[in-house]
Amino acid sequence: MPRSPMLAAALVLSSALPLAAQAPAPYWQQEVHYTIEGRLDEAPGVFSGSARVEYVNHSPETLSELFFHLYLNAFRPGSRWAEVEERADYDFAGLADPDYGFERLRSVRVGQQTVRPEYPGAPDSVVVRIPLPDPLRPGQRTVVTLEWDARLSTLCRRQCRQGRHFDFAQWYPRIATFDRGGWQAHTLYPQGEFYGEFATYDVTVDVAADQVLGGTGVVVSGDPGWSPVPGSPLPEPVLQRDWYDAAPPPSLGVLTGEASSGRKRVRFRAEDVHHFAWTANPDYRYEGGAWGDIAIHVLYRPGDEDEWGSGQVVERTARALAFLNEVFGPYPWPQLTNVHRLEGGGTEFPMMLMDGSGGLGLILHEGTHQYAHGILANNEWREGWMDEGMASFVTSWYAEREGGASRGEIWDRLVEQVGALDVPHPIGQVAEDFPDFQTYGLMTYTKPSVVLYMLREELGEETFLRGLRAYFAKNALRHVTQRDLRDAMEWVSGRDLGWFFHQWIDQAATLDYAIAEAQTRQAGSGWQTTVRVTRTGEAWMPVDVRVGERTVRLEGRERTQTLTVETPDRPARVELDPDRKMLDRDRSNNVREPGGD
C-alpha cells in the first residue's frame, strides 16, 4: 500500500487552509532512515545491534556535527537523572551491576571513516556528539553506522526488564532533532520526555523462538508469536505484511545466514514515525481486532484476563481510536499495538501503547498521544503541556461526551487537583525547571487541561473542535509548537488569542474577580441592578455576570467595571461566572445578594 495512505486526507484538508493560516516561513524538517538489526541475549539481558542511519539535511544550515541520544544511559549511576531523582522507589544511583541499564557504543563510522564519539555532558552519557569529517551542506546526505550494546534496567522507569519480559521503550542510538532552534540534544530527566525526527525504521531482531513480540510498525517477515486466545475478536491476526512496498535492506553483518536453532528473526517496518519501541515476553496472550482498516493488537500477561481478555482492551482501543479520529482527524498509520508493560502508568510510542493497566481512561490518555506528540510532534521537554495537557483534557472530554461525568463534575475535580492556583511557575516552563515532580505534573498535565477547557468555553465547542481539526490538518507528521495550536484556533475563530495564550501558558498569572457592590431598585414595572466588579488577579478573562435570570458578559480587562442590568423581577442574587468557565482562585466573592429597595 502507499506510504502513509491515510495521511492524504489530512494533506487535502491542509491545502484548504488560507495562506493567512499557513506558516510565514517555509517549513522544513530533516529526513532520517534507520536500518537496525540485532540479537537479544536473554541471560545477560543484552541487545547487541548495528544501525545504519541515513540523514538528509533539509535545513538551511551547514552542519559540522550530529548528536544522538543514548537514553538507556539515564537509568544508571552517574547519570543526570540519577543525580536529581528524588523518588525513593526509583533510586538509580544505588543500582549495581547487572541491574542498571546502559547503552554502549562499540564503534561509529561516518561514511567509511571511523570517528570518535564525544560526551559533552560527562559523566552523564545520554547525549553523544558525532563530529562529521566533512561539512553537511543543505540538501546533502550522510550515513552513520553505529554498533552498540544495550541493556534495560531491572528498575522500571520508561523501560524495564524482569525475567524474560523486556520492554524496549528506549534501546537504540536515536538521532537528536535539529529544528529552527538548532540541535535539541538534551539529557533525560525524571521531569520531561522526548522529541524526535520523523523517520523510516526497518528493524530486524533475533530472539528466542518462543518469544511473543509487539512493536511499532508492521511485521514484514518472521513470526511474532501471535496465537489468538479463545474469545479474541478476530480468529487470526492481521499481519499487514504488504502494507509497505519496501524490499529487505542489505544486512549490516550482525544477522547473517539463517537464525540458529531455538531462535527466530522478526522484521518490522514503520514509516513517518519519530520513535520505535518493542516488547517481548514468551507468556504474552494475544488478541487482535480492528477499527476500520486499522489493525489492533493486544498483548497481555497471564492473570490479566479479567481486565484485558475476551476482547475488552481490543474494544476499548477501538473506542479510543474512533473518538480521536472525530476530534483530530484520520489516523495515518496501519496499526496500533496495546501491551501490558511491567511498569504502572503508561507511555506512548508511535503505533504502540505501553500500558500498566487495561482501563479505558489510561487507554484514552495514551491513545491521545498517538495524535498529541505522535502525529503532532511537540518537544516534550520544552512544551510538555502540549501533549500531556491535551491528553488529560481529551480523556476528560470523552467522559463528558459519553456520560461518564458532567462537565461541572469534571471541572470541579480538575480545579481541586490544581489546588494552589498561585504556583509561581508558568505552564510553558522547561520541564526540569519545575522544582519537583509533583509541581511538574500539576503544571504539565492538570492545569493545562483546565486551560484547554477554558479555551473551549471561550470559543464554543464547535469552533474549538474545528480548531483542533485545523491544527491536525496543517501539522500532521510535523514538529509543532504552541504557535501552531494558537494559529489554528485564531483562524477558525477569527480572533486574536495572543492574550489568552500569553496569560495562561507563558505567565504564572492568577485570575480573581469579585463582586464589590450590588444594588437594586425598582424602575417602572421592573428592576434595575447596578453591579461593580473588581479584578484583583493579574490575569483577565471575559466574565459572565448573572443577575437573577439574566446573564450579561463583561470584557473583564479593566480593574473595576460597573454595569447596570434590568430584570422583570427583583433578583435574589448576583453571581460571577455562574457556569464555572474560569480558573478563579477565590470563588467565595463571586456571589452577592443585592442591596437596595
JOHUVEN-V430254 format. One record per residue. N is the residue number from 1. OMEGA is omega in whole degrees, -180 to 180 (none if undefined). BURIAL is 1 if it has 9 or more other ideal C-beta (glycine too) atoms within 8 Angstrom, else 0. Layout:
# JOHUVEN-V430254
N&OMEGA&BURIAL / N&OMEGA&BURIAL
This chain:
# JOHUVEN-V430254
1&-176&0 / 2&179&0 / 3&-180&0 / 4&-171&1 / 5&-177&1 / 6&179&1 / 7&-178&1 / 8&-180&0 / 9&179&1 / 10&-180&1 / 11&176&1 / 12&178&0 / 13&-179&1 / 14&-179&1 / 15&180&0 / 16&-180&0 / 17&179&1 / 18&-179&0 / 19&-179&0 / 20&-179&0 / 21&-180&1 / 22&-179&0 / 23&-178&0 / 24&179&0 / 25&-180&0 / 26&179&0 / 27&173&0 / 28&169&0 / 29&-176&1 / 30&-179&1 / 31&-175&1 / 32&175&1 / 33&178&1 / 34&163&1 / 35&-175&1 / 36&170&1 / 37&-178&1 / 38&-174&1 / 39&177&1 / 40&174&1 / 41&-171&1 / 42&-175&0 / 43&175&0 / 44&-179&0 / 45&-173&1 / 46&172&1 / 47&178&1 / 48&-172&1 / 49&174&1 / 50&-179&1 / 51&171&1 / 52&-176&1 / 53&176&1 / 54&-172&1 / 55&-180&1 / 56&-177&1 / 57&176&1 / 58&-180&1 / 59&175&1 / 60&-176&0 / 61&171&0 / 62&-174&0 / 63&177&1 / 64&-176&0 / 65&171&0 / 66&176&1 / 67&175&1 / 68&172&1 / 69&172&1 / 70&-167&1 / 71&-179&1 / 72&178&1 / 73&173&1 / 74&-171&1 / 75&-177&1 / 76&175&1 / 77&178&1 / 78&180&0 / 79&175&1 / 80&176&1 / 81&-178&1 / 82&-178&1 / 83&-175&0 / 84&-177&1 / 85&-178&1 / 86&-176&0 / 87&-173&0 / 88&-178&0 / 89&-177&0 / 90&-176&1 / 91&-179&1 / 92&179&1 / 93&-178&0 / 94&-179&0 / 95&177&1 / 96&176&0 / 97&13&0 / 98&-173&0 / 99&-178&0 / 100&179&1 / 101&173&1 / 102&175&1 / 103&-171&1 / 104&177&0 / 105&176&1 / 106&178&0 / 107&177&0 / 108&175&1 / 109&170&1 / 110&-168&1 / 111&178&0 / 112&-175&0 / 113&176&0 / 114&179&0 / 115&-179&1 / 116&179&0 / 117&179&1 / 118&-177&0 / 119&-174&1 / 120&-179&0 / 121&-175&1 / 122&13&0 / 123&173&0 / 124&-175&1 / 125&177&1 / 126&-179&1 / 127&178&1 / 128&179&1 / 129&177&1 / 130&178&1 / 131&-180&1 / 132&178&1 / 133&179&0 / 134&179&0 / 135&178&0 / 136&-175&1 / 137&178&0 / 138&180&1 / 139&-179&0 / 140&178&0 / 141&175&1 / 142&179&1 / 143&177&1 / 144&177&1 / 145&-177&1 / 146&172&1 / 147&-174&1 / 148&171&1 / 149&-178&1 / 150&175&1 / 151&175&1 / 152&176&1 / 153&176&1 / 154&174&1 / 155&-170&1 / 156&172&1 / 157&180&1 / 158&175&1 / 159&180&1 / 160&168&1 / 161&175&1 / 162&-176&0 / 163&-180&0 / 164&177&1 / 165&-179&1 / 166&174&1 / 167&-177&1 / 168&177&1 / 169&174&1 / 170&-173&1 / 171&-175&1 / 172&175&1 / 173&-174&1 / 174&-176&1 / 175&180&1 / 176&180&1 / 177&170&1 / 178&-179&1 / 179&-177&0 / 180&177&0 / 181&-178&0 / 182&-179&0 / 183&177&0 / 184&-180&1 / 185&-168&0 / 186&179&1 / 187&-175&1 / 188&178&1 / 189&172&1 / 190&178&1 / 191&-179&0 / 192&-175&1 / 193&-160&0 / 194&180&0 / 195&-175&1 / 196&177&1 / 197&172&1 / 198&-171&1 / 199&165&1 / 200&179&1 / 201&171&1 / 202&-168&1 / 203&175&1 / 204&-180&1 / 205&177&1 / 206&-174&1 / 207&175&1 / 208&-172&1 / 209&-178&0 / 210&-180&0 / 211&174&1 / 212&-172&1 / 213&168&1 / 214&-179&1 / 215&172&1 / 216&176&1 / 217&180&1 / 218&178&1 / 219&-178&1 / 220&179&1 / 221&-179&0 / 222&-176&1 / 223&179&0 / 224&178&1 / 225&-176&1 / 226&174&1 / 227&-174&0 / 228&175&1 / 229&175&1 / 230&-179&0 / 231&178&0 / 232&-178&1 / 233&177&0 / 234&-177&1 / 235&-179&0 / 236&180&0 / 237&175&1 / 238&-173&1 / 239&178&0 / 240&-174&1 / 241&-177&0 / 242&-178&0 / 243&179&0 / 244&178&1 / 245&-176&0 / 246&178&0 / 247&177&0 / 248&180&0 / 249&175&0 / 250&180&0 / 251&176&0 / 252&176&1 / 253&179&0 / 254&-178&1 / 255&179&1 / 256&-180&0 / 257&-180&0 / 258&175&0 / 259&-179&0 / 260&-178&0 / 261&180&0 / 262&-180&0 / 263&178&1 / 264&178&1 / 265&-180&1 / 266&-179&1 / 267&175&1 / 268&172&1 / 269&177&1 / 270&178&1 / 271&178&1 / 272&175&1 / 273&-179&1 / 274&176&1 / 275&178&1 / 276&178&1 / 277&176&1 / 278&-178&1 / 279&180&1 / 280&176&1 / 281&-178&1 / 282&-178&1 / 283&180&1 / 284&168&1 / 285&-177&1 / 286&168&1 / 287&-179&1 / 288&178&1 / 289&-179&1 / 290&167&1 / 291&-172&1 / 292&179&0 / 293&-176&0 / 294&178&1 / 295&176&1 / 296&178&1 / 297&-180&1 / 298&178&1 / 299&179&1 / 300&-173&1 / 301&175&1 / 302&-177&0 / 303&-180&0 / 304&-167&1 / 305&-176&1 / 306&-178&0 / 307&-173&1 / 308&-169&1 / 309&179&1 / 310&176&0 / 311&-176&1 / 312&-177&1 / 313&173&1 / 314&-178&1 / 315&179&1 / 316&178&1 / 317&177&1 / 318&178&1 / 319&178&1 / 320&179&1 / 321&-180&1 / 322&-179&1 / 323&-178&1 / 324&175&1 / 325&178&1 / 326&-176&0 / 327&-173&1 / 328&-175&1 / 329&-172&1 / 330&174&0 / 331&-169&1 / 332&-173&1 / 333&-173&1 / 334&-173&1 / 335&173&1 / 336&180&1 / 337&-179&1 / 338&-176&1 / 339&175&1 / 340&-177&1 / 341&180&1 / 342&-177&0 / 343&173&1 / 344&-179&0 / 345&-179&0 / 346&175&1 / 347&-175&1 / 348&173&1 / 349&178&1 / 350&180&1 / 351&-176&1 / 352&172&1 / 353&170&1 / 354&-173&1 / 355&176&1 / 356&176&1 / 357&-177&0 / 358&-178&1 / 359&-177&0 / 360&-179&0 / 361&179&0 / 362&179&1 / 363&177&1 / 364&-179&1 / 365&-179&1 / 366&176&1 / 367&177&1 / 368&179&1 / 369&173&1 / 370&177&1 / 371&-178&1 / 372&-179&1 / 373&-180&1 / 374&-179&1 / 375&176&1 / 376&-163&1 / 377&174&1 / 378&174&1 / 379&-171&1 / 380&179&1 / 381&174&1 / 382&-176&1 / 383&-178&1 / 384&180&1 / 385&-175&1 / 386&176&1 / 387&-179&1 / 388&176&1 / 389&178&1 / 390&180&1 / 391&178&1 / 392&179&1 / 393&-177&1 / 394&178&1 / 395&177&1 / 396&180&1 / 397&178&1 / 398&179&1 / 399&178&1 / 400&-177&1 / 401&-174&0 / 402&175&0 / 403&178&0 / 404&179&0 / 405&178&1 / 406&178&0 / 407&-180&0 / 408&179&0 / 409&180&0 / 410&-179&1 / 411&-179&1 / 412&-180&1 / 413&180&1 / 414&-180&1 / 415&178&1 / 416&178&0 / 417&178&0 / 418&174&1 / 419&-176&0 / 420&-175&0 / 421&-180&0 / 422&174&0 / 423&-171&1 / 424&179&0 / 425&177&1 / 426&177&1 / 427&-175&1 / 428&-180&0 / 429&177&1 / 430&-167&0 / 431&-173&1 / 432&177&1 / 433&173&0 / 434&-171&1 / 435&-178&0 / 436&-176&0 / 437&-180&1 / 438&179&0 / 439&176&1 / 440&180&1 / 441&180&1 / 442&-173&1 / 443&-179&1 / 444&-179&1 / 445&-166&1 / 446&-177&1 / 447&176&1 / 448&178&1 / 449&175&1 / 450&180&1 / 451&177&1 / 452&173&1 / 453&180&1 / 454&179&1 / 455&178&1 / 456&180&1 / 457&-179&1 / 458&-177&1 / 459&-170&1 / 460&-173&0 / 461&-178&0 / 462&180&0 / 463&179&1 / 464&179&1 / 465&176&1 / 466&177&1 / 467&178&1 / 468&180&1 / 469&177&1 / 470&176&1 / 471&179&1 / 472&-174&1 / 473&-178&1 / 474&-166&1 / 475&-179&1 / 476&180&1 / 477&175&1 / 478&170&1 / 479&-176&1 / 480&174&1 / 481&177&1 / 482&-176&1 / 483&-180&0 / 484&177&1 / 485&180&1 / 486&-180&1 / 487&-179&1 / 488&-180&1 / 489&178&1 / 490&-178&1 / 491&-176&1 / 492&-178&1 / 493&-176&1 / 494&-176&0 / 495&171&0 / 496&-178&0 / 497&179&1 / 498&180&0 / 499&-178&0 / 500&-177&1 / 501&-179&1 / 502&-178&1 / 503&-169&1 / 504&180&1 / 505&-174&1 / 506&-178&0 / 507&175&1 / 508&-176&0 / 509&175&1 / 510&-178&1 / 511&177&1 / 512&173&1 / 513&179&1 / 514&171&1 / 515&-180&1 / 516&-178&0 / 517&175&0 / 518&-179&1 / 519&179&1 / 520&177&1 / 521&179&1 / 522&-179&0 / 523&-176&0 / 524&-179&0 / 525&-178&0 / 526&-178&1 / 527&-179&1 / 528&-176&1 / 529&178&1 / 530&-176&1 / 531&175&1 / 532&-177&1 / 533&178&1 / 534&176&1 / 535&-179&1 / 536&178&0 / 537&179&1 / 538&-178&0 / 539&176&1 / 540&176&1 / 541&167&1 / 542&-173&0 / 543&176&1 / 544&177&1 / 545&179&1 / 546&178&1 / 547&-174&1 / 548&180&1 / 549&-176&0 / 550&-180&0 / 551&176&0 / 552&-177&1 / 553&172&0 / 554&176&1 / 555&174&0 / 556&-175&1 / 557&-175&0 / 558&178&0 / 559&178&0 / 560&177&1 / 561&179&1 / 562&178&0 / 563&178&1 / 564&-175&0 / 565&178&1 / 566&180&0 / 567&-180&1 / 568&-179&0 / 569&177&0 / 570&-179&0 / 571&178&1 / 572&-178&0 / 573&174&1 / 574&-176&1 / 575&173&1 / 576&177&1 / 577&-174&1 / 578&-179&0 / 579&176&0 / 580&180&0 / 581&-173&1 / 582&176&1 / 583&-178&1 / 584&-172&1 / 585&180&1 / 586&-178&0 / 587&-178&0 / 588&-180&0 / 589&-178&1 / 590&-177&1 / 591&179&1 / 592&172&0 / 593&-176&0 / 594&175&1 / 595&179&0 / 596&-174&0 / 597&none&0
